[in-house]
Amino acid sequence: MNASVIREKDKGKINKITKGYILQVPSSTTGGPAPKDVENVLLALGFGPSLAYGYCSNGNWEVTKL
């Protein structure tokens, strides 16, 4: 199991997740977490299913540490 620390890199377009928001995401992949892993962490943090699903793509996040 790998873990990534990811930071929100969008320009804060979704006001519930602000620019610079940081998550630690456990992942079974290397090189960054899979979108499903990010979605699961967002759901566990209490974000709604539609926000978690729509915001889990790696285009919204910057991997800062593996």
N, C-alpha and C positions, 0 to 999 in steps of 0.2 A: 504494500500500500504506500503510495506517495502522497504528499501534501503540497499544496500550492498556496501562496498568499497572493491574492489578486486584488487589484484596485480598480474602482469604477473609473473609466476614462472618458465616458461620454460627457457632454457639456451640461449635465444635470437636467436633461430634457424630461426625465421622469422624476417628478418632485419628491417621491417617496424614497428614492435612492439618490443621495446627493453625490456630486462629483467628489472623488477622492475616498468614497466609502470603501473600506477594506474588509475582505472576507478571508478566512482560512478554509480551504476546501480540500478534504481528503479525496483522493482520486486513485483509480486503478490504472490510469494512463500516465505516461511520462511526457514532459514537454508542456504541461498545462492540463488543467482539469477538463473533462468532457462536459458539454453543456448540461447533461442530465445530473452530473455531480453538483454543478452550480445551482441548478434548479432545486435539488434536494436541500441544499444549505439554505437557500432563500426561503423555502417553505418552512424549514425548521426554525428560522428566525421570525416567523410570523407574517411574512409577506404573502399576499393572496396568490392563489393558483394562476390567475391570468397574468399577473405581474411577474411571477417567478418564471413562467413558461416563456413569456415574451422577452424577458431580459436576461435569459441564461446564455445566449450565444457569446462566444468568445470575442466577437467584435465590440462588445460593450466593456470588456475587462482587459486589463493589462496584468500579465503575470510578473510579479516583482521579485519572487523568491521561490525556489524549488527545494 
